[in-house]
Amino acid sequence: MQFNIARIGLLIVCFCVFSQMSLARTSHSNLVQQQVDGVFDFTHWHSGDGAVPLDGRWAFYWQKQLSPHEWQTLQAPWFDLPATWDKEGASQSVYNGKGFATFTAKLINLPSDTTWGLIIPEQSTAFRLFINDDLVAEGGIAGVSFSSSEAYSGNQFIKLGELPANSKITWHVSNFHHASGGPWQTLIMGSYYELGLYHVVKTFDQALVVALALLTSLFLIIQHFIDRREKASALLSAFALVIAVRVGIMDNQVLYQLLGVLPWQLHIRVLYFTMLIAAPLILYWQHNTFPAELSENTARRVGYAFLPALISIIIFPSAWFTELLMPFQFMLVVVIAIYFWSLVKVILHKRRGGYYIVCGALLLSLAILHDIALYAQWLEDGRLWLTYGLLAFLLSLAVNMLYLRAEQKQQVESLSEQLMTANKQLKARVAQRTIELAEKADALEEANEKLQLLANIDDLTGVLNRRAFVEQLEMFARIKPDVALIMIDIDYFKRVNDAHGREVGDQVLKRLSSVLLDAIRGNDRVGRFGGEEFIILLQDISTAGLNSYCQRLLKEINDIDFSDIAPLAGITVSMGTTMGTLVDRNIDQLIQQADEAMYYVKNHGRNSFRHYTKQ
């Protein structure tokens, strides 16, 4: 069931992402090709044929800034665009990353019924663009030295209007702030209205990702403050905020449109910092979400490895830390590999919600790898995929959160049902126990009433006679209580009668009976079993309690004073005890066990007690 849901989630994420990519991409025409170096022929192109990327061979004038008139009289090598100077172009030469140059090309056979537009992606790091003799766009200040230059950031979309059938482009590009300079992204020319729609949709895409990331960050940080133990929420909140900032200052720069543009030196630091800090954040989040699949040591080591890189971005000049772009990108590739290995283990271990995160992470990782290849100029396609990869990742997180919430709700409902069932069972047990207690209470009351009605009390001692005591045992056996029986016999009682007379003997029996009656509780019973034999029934008493009771009873019997009736120093008794659950079939057995234990005491010193043990 979970796998089927995961596949549905994957389809939703992929549909959302690639539908946005298809909307954001304007179709590119291949009808404009270079038959001659430096010339773009529009003979077969019409306004409905899509945009034209002006990539190919341009004339290249290194360390020169030529006016639109000057370059037509000079010979120049050819350079394949897009590319930076420190990459090998058509000239088979590699130039310094810092410097300035003029790039020129001709546009021929332009349709006369077209209102032209031009998208100028961000270049490194300043430019000035002429169409024919007119300056149509510039970014920063394209100077000839560090002091005369000023870097810029962001894409530009301009309206060119109608152009002569044969036009020329003069493009000044200057870089003294970045390690790698030059026109590394393709100019895109086409119908102003089609390019305008593309520009608006792409801006909307970026704004959507920024808004989703900010809302996600806000939601997660609130969740963290509600439950401070939830570290994963705080880490993912920070990651979402980093995403929002990075996407918001790239390409069409939706955050700058709202908040104002940062100086380029600060902009490039924020851009690189957000690129790197996202890696340890996502690994720490992965560890807190799936600790068995990604250890804390791994996340910590990655954090330590990224720390010097982050510090270098803060303290070093931009020309220095931008030299480290390739090592930085290699570090990101390593993190992607670590992250993907942990995701593989998440899938293998069938962790809850893992399928959704894997789908989003796969698309994000592909986008990052694509953009790394694009920055390294291994690909010719000038479109950055990061925005769409981040959108996919955020959507996968949203789907994952909704799934977990739904599962938690189902668990809560299931637990509620189990609790209700348990409560019903408990109520039934309580009711049954109440009935049982009521039955026992009725049996006890009946036994008490029976006792009063029978009035089978021993005339001399005031305790139950043998028949009444046994009958009480039979009544109590109906409720099967745990009981103890104590059989008591007066030591040398015949000597008392012989020495002091029967009347004194009767007084001894009475005073002993009085002590025994005082020593029992309301549900206990005392009976006279023979001439000088007595028996006690105790209910709900432990072995330790019985032991203590017998010791106390022996002392009280030994302390009986007979000085007022005869010169009798006192009496001693021998006691035998047994314990068990009282039922009809074992009444005689319990009496016999107590009797055997009592006779053991009589034969081994008297004036003591013994608990029955099976021989």
C-alpha positions in Angstrom: 0.0 0.0 0.0 2.8 2.4 0.9 4.6 1.6 -2.3 1.6 2.4 -4.4 1.1 5.7 -2.6 4.7 6.5 -3.2 4.4 5.9 -6.9 1.4 8.2 -7.0 3.4 10.9 -5.1 6.3 10.4 -7.6 4.0 11.0 -10.5 2.5 14.1 -8.9 6.0 15.6 -8.2 7.3 14.8 -11.7 4.2 16.2 -13.4 4.4 19.4 -11.4 8.1 19.9 -12.1 8.2 19.1 -15.7 5.0 20.9 -16.5 6.6 24.0 -15.0 9.8 23.4 -17.1 7.8 23.0 -20.3 6.0 26.3 -19.5 9.1 28.1 -18.6 11.0 27.0 -21.8 10.4 28.8 -25.0 11.0 26.7 -28.1 14.3 27.2 -29.8 14.5 27.4 -33.5 17.2 25.6 -35.5 16.3 27.5 -38.7 19.0 30.1 -38.1 22.4 28.6 -38.6 25.9 29.9 -39.3 26.9 29.2 -42.9 29.6 31.7 -42.5 31.6 32.4 -39.2 30.3 35.4 -37.4 27.0 35.6 -39.5 23.5 34.5 -38.4 21.2 34.1 -41.4 17.5 34.5 -40.7 16.3 33.8 -44.3 14.2 30.8 -43.3 13.1 32.1 -39.9 9.6 33.4 -39.2 8.2 35.0 -36.0 6.3 31.8 -35.1 9.4 29.6 -35.3 10.6 30.2 -31.7 13.6 32.0 -30.2 17.0 32.0 -31.7 20.1 31.3 -29.4 23.0 33.3 -30.8 25.6 30.6 -30.0 28.3 29.8 -32.5 31.4 31.6 -33.8 31.8 35.3 -33.0 34.7 37.5 -33.9 36.8 38.1 -30.9 39.0 41.1 -30.1 41.0 40.5 -26.9 41.9 43.4 -24.8 40.0 45.8 -27.1 36.8 47.8 -26.8 35.9 48.6 -30.4 33.0 50.8 -31.5 30.5 49.4 -34.0 32.5 51.1 -36.8 36.0 50.1 -35.8 35.7 46.3 -35.8 34.5 46.0 -39.4 37.9 47.0 -40.7 39.9 44.7 -38.5 40.7 41.0 -38.8 40.0 38.9 -35.7 40.1 35.3 -34.5 36.9 33.4 -34.0 35.6 32.3 -30.6 32.9 29.8 -29.9 30.1 31.2 -27.6 29.0 30.6 -25.0 32.4 30.2 -23.2 34.6 32.0 -20.8 38.1 33.2 -21.8 39.9 30.7 -19.7 38.2 27.9 -21.6 39.4 26.7 -25.0 37.3 28.3 -27.8 37.6 28.1 -31.6 40.8 30.1 -31.4 42.5 27.1 -29.8 43.9 29.6 -27.2 43.2 29.9 -23.5 43.2 33.5 -22.2 43.4 34.9 -18.7 40.2 34.8 -16.8 40.4 38.5 -16.1 40.4 41.1 -18.9 38.1 42.6 -21.5 37.2 41.9 -25.1 34.9 42.8 -27.9 32.7 40.2 -29.6 31.0 40.9 -32.9 28.5 39.2 -35.2 26.2 40.0 -38.1 22.5 39.3 -38.4 21.3 39.1 -42.0 17.9 38.7 -43.7 15.9 39.7 -40.6 12.1 39.7 -41.2 10.8 43.2 -41.4 7.4 42.4 -39.7 8.9 41.3 -36.3 9.2 43.2 -33.1 12.4 41.9 -31.7 13.3 41.1 -28.1 16.5 40.0 -26.5 17.2 38.0 -23.3 20.7 38.6 -21.9 21.5 36.1 -19.2 24.0 37.1 -16.5 27.6 37.4 -17.8 30.9 37.6 -16.0 31.0 40.3 -14.9 30.0 43.4 -16.9 28.9 44.1 -20.5 27.8 46.7 -23.0 25.7 45.7 -26.0 25.2 47.6 -29.3 22.8 46.8 -32.1 24.1 48.6 -35.1 25.1 52.0 -33.7 22.7 52.0 -30.7 23.6 51.1 -27.2 20.7 48.8 -26.2 21.8 47.3 -22.9 24.5 47.2 -20.3 25.2 45.5 -17.1 27.5 47.1 -14.6 30.4 49.1 -16.1 32.4 47.3 -18.7 35.8 49.0 -18.1 39.3 48.2 -19.1 40.8 47.9 -15.6 39.7 46.9 -12.1 39.2 50.5 -11.0 37.2 51.4 -14.1 34.9 48.4 -14.0 31.9 47.6 -11.9 30.4 44.1 -11.8 26.6 43.3 -12.0 24.3 40.4 -11.6 21.0 39.1 -13.0 19.3 38.5 -16.3 18.0 41.2 -18.6 15.1 41.3 -21.0 15.0 44.2 -23.5 12.9 45.3 -26.4 14.8 45.9 -29.6 11.8 46.8 -31.8 12.0 46.4 -35.6 15.5 46.0 -37.0 17.0 46.5 -40.4 17.3 43.4 -42.5 21.0 43.4 -42.0 22.2 44.4 -38.5 25.4 44.0 -36.5 26.0 43.3 -32.9 28.9 44.7 -30.9 29.3 43.3 -27.5 31.8 44.6 -24.9 32.5 42.1 -22.1 34.7 43.0 -19.1 35.8 41.0 -16.0 38.2 42.0 -13.2 36.2 40.7 -10.2 35.6 37.0 -11.0 38.2 34.3 -11.5 36.5 33.3 -14.8 35.2 36.0 -17.1 33.4 36.1 -20.4 30.1 35.5 -22.1 29.4 32.1 -20.6 25.6 32.2 -21.3 23.9 32.4 -24.7 22.1 35.5 -25.9 18.5 34.6 -26.9 16.8 36.6 -29.7 13.3 36.3 -30.9 9.8 37.7 -30.9 9.5 40.3 -28.2 6.1 38.9 -27.1 7.2 35.3 -27.0 10.3 36.1 -25.1 8.3 38.4 -22.8 6.0 35.5 -21.9 9.0 33.2 -21.3 10.6 35.9 -19.1 7.3 36.4 -17.1 6.8 32.7 -16.6 10.3 32.1 -15.5 10.0 35.0 -13.0 6.8 33.5 -11.7 8.6 30.1 -11.4 11.3 31.7 -9.3 8.8 33.6 -7.2 6.8 30.4 -6.6 9.9 28.6 -5.4 10.9 31.5 -3.2 7.4 31.8 -1.7 7.1 28.0 -1.1 10.6 27.9 0.5 9.9 30.9 2.8 6.5 29.5 3.8 8.1 26.1 4.4 10.8 27.7 6.5 8.3 29.7 8.6 6.1 26.6 9.1 9.0 24.5 10.2 10.6 27.0 12.6 7.2 27.5 14.3 6.9 23.7 14.6 10.4 23.7 16.1 9.5 26.3 18.7 6.4 24.3 19.6 8.5 21.2 20.2 12.2 22.1 20.8 13.2 18.5 20.7 12.3 18.5 17.0 15.8 19.4 15.6 14.9 18.1 12.1 12.3 20.9 11.8 14.9 23.6 12.6 17.5 22.2 10.1 15.0 21.9 7.3 13.7 25.4 8.1 17.3 26.7 7.7 17.7 24.7 4.4 14.4 26.1 3.0 15.5 29.6 3.9 18.8 29.1 2.1 16.9 27.9 -0.9 14.7 30.9 -0.8 17.6 33.3 -0.7 19.7 31.6 -3.4 16.8 31.2 -5.9 15.6 34.7 -5.1 19.0 36.4 -6.1 19.6 34.2 -9.2 18.5 34.7 -12.8 15.5 37.1 -12.7 16.2 38.0 -9.1 12.7 38.2 -7.7 14.0 39.1 -4.2 16.0 42.0 -5.6 12.9 43.2 -7.4 11.2 43.4 -4.0 14.0 44.4 -1.6 16.6 46.1 -3.8 19.8 44.9 -5.3 22.9 44.0 -3.2 26.3 45.3 -4.2 28.0 42.7 -6.4 30.7 41.8 -3.9 28.0 41.0 -1.3 25.9 39.3 -3.9 28.6 36.9 -5.0 29.4 36.0 -1.4 25.8 35.2 -0.6 25.5 33.2 -3.8 28.5 31.0 -3.0 27.7 30.8 0.7 24.2 29.6 0.1 25.5 27.1 -2.4 27.9 25.5 0.1 25.9 25.8 3.4 23.0 23.9 1.9 25.1 20.7 1.8 25.9 20.2 5.5 22.4 21.4 6.4 20.7 18.7 4.3 23.0 16.0 5.6 22.3 17.0 9.3 18.6 17.0 8.5 18.9 13.6 6.9 20.7 12.3 10.0 18.0 13.6 12.3 15.2 12.2 10.1 16.9 8.8 9.3 19.6 8.4 11.9 20.2 4.7 11.1 20.9 5.5 7.4 23.2 8.5 7.9 25.4 8.7 11.0 26.1 11.9 13.0 29.8 11.4 12.4 29.4 11.5 8.7 27.3 14.7 8.9 29.8 16.3 11.3 32.8 15.5 9.1 31.1 17.0 6.1 30.4 20.1 8.2 34.0 20.4 9.2 35.2 19.9 5.6 32.9 22.7 4.4 33.8 25.1 7.2 37.1 26.4 5.7 35.4 26.9 2.4 32.6 29.0 4.0 35.2 31.1 5.9 37.1 31.7 2.7 34.0 33.1 1.1 33.6 35.6 4.0 37.2 36.8 4.3 38.8 36.5 0.9 38.3 38.8 -2.2 35.9 37.5 -4.8 38.6 36.9 -7.3 40.2 34.4 -4.9 37.3 32.3 -3.7 35.8 32.1 -7.2 39.0 30.4 -8.3 37.8 27.5 -6.1 34.5 27.0 -7.9 35.5 23.6 -9.3 36.7 22.3 -5.9 33.5 23.6 -4.4 31.5 21.8 -7.0 33.5 18.6 -6.4 32.6 18.8 -2.7 29.0 19.2 -3.6 29.2 16.1 -5.9 30.7 14.1 -2.9 27.8 15.3 -0.7 25.3 14.3 -3.3 26.9 10.8 -3.4 26.8 10.5 0.4 23.2 11.7 0.4 22.1 9.3 -2.3 23.7 6.4 -0.6 21.7 7.2 2.6 18.6 7.4 0.4 19.3 4.0 -1.0 19.4 2.6 2.5 16.2 4.5 3.4 14.5 2.7 0.5 16.0 -0.7 1.4 14.9 -0.3 5.0 11.5 0.8 3.9 11.4 3.9 6.1 8.1 5.8 6.3 7.9 8.6 3.7 11.3 7.8 2.2 10.0 7.3 -1.4 8.8 10.9 -1.6 12.0 12.4 -0.4 14.0 10.1 -2.8 11.9 11.4 -5.8 12.5 15.0 -4.9 16.1 14.5 -4.0 16.8 12.7 -7.3 15.4 15.6 -9.4 17.3 18.2 -7.3 20.5 16.2 -7.6 20.1 15.9 -11.3 19.5 19.7 -11.5 22.6 20.4 -9.4 24.8 18.1 -11.5 23.4 19.7 -14.7 24.2 23.2 -13.5 27.7 22.1 -12.4 28.3 20.8 -15.9 26.9 24.0 -17.3 29.2 26.2 -15.2 32.1 24.0 -16.2 31.0 24.5 -19.8 30.7 20.8 -20.5 27.1 21.5 -21.8 26.0 23.9 -24.5 22.4 24.4 -23.2 22.4 27.6 -21.3 19.4 27.0 -19.1 19.9 26.5 -15.4 17.7 23.7 -13.9 18.3 24.5 -10.2 15.0 26.4 -9.8 13.0 23.4 -11.0 15.1 20.9 -9.0 14.4 22.9 -5.9 10.7 23.1 -6.7 10.6 19.3 -7.1 12.4 18.9 -3.8 10.0 21.2 -1.9 7.0 19.5 -3.5 8.4 16.1 -2.4 8.9 17.4 1.1 5.3 18.8 1.1 4.0 15.4 -0.1 6.0 13.6 2.5 4.8 15.9 5.3 1.2 15.4 4.2 1.7 11.6 4.0 3.2 11.5 7.5 0.4 13.8 8.9 -2.2 11.5 7.3 -0.5 8.4 8.7 -0.2 10.0 12.2 -3.9 10.9 12.0 -4.7 7.2 11.1 -2.5 6.1 14.0 -4.3 8.4 16.4 -7.7 7.2 15.2 -6.5 3.6 15.5 -5.2 4.2 19.1 -8.4 6.0 20.0 -10.4 3.0 18.8 -8.1 0.6 20.7 -8.5 2.8 23.8 -12.3 2.8 23.5 -12.2 -1.0 23.2 -9.9 -1.3 26.2 -12.2 1.0 28.2 -15.2 -1.1 27.3 -13.3 -4.2 28.3 -12.2 -2.6 31.5 -15.8 -1.5 32.3 -17.0 -5.1 31.7 -14.3 -6.4 34.0 -15.1 -3.9 36.7 -18.8 -4.8 36.4 -17.9 -8.5 36.7 -15.6 -7.8 39.6 -18.3 -5.8 41.3 -20.8 -8.7 40.9 -18.2 -11.1 42.3 -17.5 -8.8 45.3 -21.3 -8.4 45.8 -21.7 -12.2 45.8 -18.8 -12.6 48.3 -20.4 -9.9 50.5 -23.7 -11.6 50.3 -22.1 -14.9 51.2 -20.3 -13.3 54.1 -23.4 -11.6 55.3 -25.3 -14.9 55.0 -22.5 -16.6 57.1 -22.8 -14.0 59.8 -26.5 -14.3 59.9 -26.3 -18.0 60.0 -23.9 -17.7 62.9 -26.3 -15.6 64.8 -29.2 -17.9 64.0 -27.4 -21.1 64.9 -26.1 -19.8 68.2 -23.8 -22.7 68.4 -21.6 -21.1 71.0 -19.6 -23.1 73.5 -21.3 -22.4 76.8 -18.1 -22.3 78.8 -15.8 -20.3 76.6 -18.2 -18.2 74.4 -16.5 -19.3 71.1 -17.9 -21.5 68.3 -18.3 -25.1 69.0 -16.7 -27.6 66.7 -19.8 -28.2 64.5 -20.5 -24.5 64.2 -16.9 -23.8 63.3 -16.8 -26.5 60.6 -20.1 -25.1 59.2 -18.6 -21.7 59.0 -15.7 -23.2 57.1 -18.2 -24.7 54.6 -19.9 -21.4 54.1 -16.7 -19.5 53.5 -15.6 -22.2 51.1 -18.2 -20.9 48.6 -16.2 -17.7 48.0 -12.9 -19.6 47.9 -10.8 -17.3 50.2 -7.2 -17.6 51.0 -7.1 -18.7 54.7 -4.8 -19.8 57.6 -5.9 -22.3 60.3 -4.2 -22.3 63.7 -4.7 -25.4 65.9 -4.0 -24.6 69.6 -3.6 -27.1 72.5 -2.9 -26.1 76.2 0.3 -27.7 77.4 -0.1 -30.0 80.5 -3.8 -29.0 81.0 -4.5 -32.2 82.9 -1.9 -31.3 85.5 -3.8 -28.0 86.1 -7.0 -29.8 86.6 -5.4 -32.4 88.9 -3.5 -29.8 90.9 -6.0 -27.0 91.2 -9.4 -28.5 90.5 -11.8 -28.4 87.5 -13.1 -25.0 88.4 -9.7 -23.5 88.0 -9.3 -25.4 84.8 -12.6 -23.9 83.5 -11.3 -20.4 84.3 -8.1 -21.2 82.4 -10.2 -22.1 79.4 -12.3 -18.9 79.7 -9.4 -16.6 80.0 -7.6 -18.2 77.1 -10.8 -17.9 75.0 -11.0 -14.2 75.8 -7.4 -13.7 74.6 -8.2 -15.6 71.4 -11.3 -13.5 70.7 -9.5 -10.3 71.2 -6.8 -11.4 68.8 -9.1 -11.9 65.7 -10.7 -9.5 63.2 -14.2 -9.2 62.0 -14.0 -11.9 59.3 -11.9 -14.3 61.4 -13.4 -17.1 63.6 -12.4 -18.9 66.8 -13.7 -22.3 67.8 -13.3 -24.9 70.6 -12.4 -28.2 69.0 -12.1 -30.3 72.1 -11.5 -30.2 75.8 -8.4 -28.0 75.8 -8.1 -27.7 71.9 -9.0 -24.5 70.1 -8.9 -23.5 66.4 -8.6 -20.1 64.7 -9.6 -19.2 61.1 -7.7 -16.2 59.6 -8.5 -14.7 56.2 -6.3 -12.8 53.8 -3.0 -13.1 55.7 0.5 -13.6 54.3 3.1 -16.0 55.6 5.0 -13.2 57.2 1.8 -11.9 58.8 0.9 -15.3 60.1 4.4 -15.8 61.6 4.1 -12.4 63.4 0.6 -13.2 64.5 1.6 -16.5 66.1 4.6 -14.9 68.0 2.4 -12.1 69.3 -0.4 -14.6 70.3 2.1 -16.8 72.2 3.3 -13.9 74.2 -0.2 -12.7 75.1 -1.1 -16.3 76.3 2.0 -16.6 78.3 1.2 -13.2 80.0 -2.3 -14.3 81.2 -2.5 -13.7 85.0 -4.2 -16.4 87.1 -2.9 -15.3 90.5 -6.4 -14.2 91.6 -7.8 -17.7 91.3 -4.9 -20.1 92.0 -1.2 -20.2 92.7 -0.7 -20.8 88.9 2.3 -19.2 87.3 0.7 -19.3 83.8 0.1 -21.6 80.9 1.8 -22.4 77.6 0.3 -23.7 74.4 1.4 -25.6 71.3 0.3 -24.2 68.0 0.2 -25.7 64.5 -0.7 -23.7 61.4 -1.5 -24.3 57.7 -2.4 -22.1 54.8 -4.4 -22.6 51.6 -7.4 -21.7 49.5 -10.5 -22.8 51.3 -12.8 -25.0 49.2 -15.3 -27.7 50.1 -13.1 -30.6 49.4 -10.1 -29.5 51.5 -11.7 -28.5 54.8 -10.8 -31.7 56.6 -7.3 -31.7 54.9 -6.5 -28.2 56.2 -7.7 -29.1 59.7 -5.6 -32.3 59.7 -2.5 -30.3 58.5 -2.8 -27.8 61.3 -3.3 -30.6 63.8 -0.2 -32.5 62.6 1.9 -29.3 62.9 0.5 -28.7 66.4 1.4 -32.3 67.5 4.9 -31.8 66.2 5.3 -28.8 68.5 4.0 -30.9 71.4 6.6 -33.6 70.8 9.4 -31.1 70.3 9.4 -28.8 73.4 5.9 -27.2 73.4 5.3 -23.5 74.0 5.9 -22.7 70.4 4.3 -22.8 66.9 5.1 -24.5 63.6 3.9 -24.1 60.1 2.8 -27.2 58.3 5.3 -28.6 55.8 4.7 -31.6 53.6 6.8 -34.5 54.8 
